[in-house]
Structure formats: structure tokens, C-alpha cells
Amino acid sequence: MMINHKRVERIYKEEGLTIRARKRKKFKANSRVALPKPTKKNQQWAMDFIHDKLQTFVRKGDLYPIKWTP
């Protein structure tokens, strides 16, 4: 049986009722592995994602490598 969620939301809103929040599916966490410590300079780098919306409303995103110095 198919239920139109938009119709249900509209009817609930008209009647002043609240809709039950959906439960999120829990994912099993992966086991974490400790990373080796860097021994020399320039041995560890990171990535940074930068995004912006231009005046023409076009979304632009870039991925930049950055030097990580602990």
C-alpha cells in the first residue's frame, strides 16, 4: 500500500497534529586504526574542501591539499 507522505503531512498540519519523527538507521562503527606518526617534514598532508555560491547562483566546490604541521 502506497501512502503519499505530502498528503499525510498536509492533513496532519490542518488538524494541528504532530508527525512522528522517523528513526534513523544506525550504522555499525568501523574499527579505527592509529595512523603512524610522521618522522620528517612534509610527510603528512590534509585535504580541504571549499565551496561557494557565485553571483550567478552556480555552486562551485574545490578540493585543495594543505600542508599539515602538528
N, C-alpha and C positions, 0 to 999 in steps of 0.2 A: 504494500500500500504506500503510495507516494503522498507526502504531506508538503505543501508549499509553505516554506518557513516564512516568507514575506507576508503571506496572508495571516498566518498564526500570529506573527509579531504585530500586525495591524489590529487584529481583533483583540489581542491582549491589551494593546495600548488604549483602544477605545473603551474597554471595560475597566481600565485602571489597574490591571493586574501586572505582576512582575514575572518575567520569564526566567526559568531556572537556568543558571549558568552551566554550560557544558563542562564536564570534567575533561581535563587534558590527559592525554595518554602519556604515561611515564616511561621514559627510555632508560634502559639499564646503562649505568655509567661504565665506561671503559677503564681498564686498569691503567694507571698513569706510570710512565717510565721517567725516571730522573734523567735530565739531559747532562752530558759531560760538561765540566767547567772549561771555558776557553783558556788556553795556555799562552797564546800570543795575541798581539793586537790584530785587528781586522779579521778575527776568526769567527765572530758572531755578528749576524746581521738580523734585521727585522723588516717586516713589510708593513706599510701604512696605506690604508685605503682612504682616499679623499674624494668626496662627491660634492657637487654643487648644481644649482639650477640656474641657467643662464637667463638673460632678459627675454630670450625667445621661448622661454619655458621648456627648453630642452635640458634633460638631466644628463649630466656628464660625470663619469667616475673614472678615477685613475688609481693604479696600484704603484706605489713608489717604494724602492728599497731604501732603508735608512741604516746608518751605522749604529750599532748598539754598544754603548760603553757602560758597563756596570760599575 
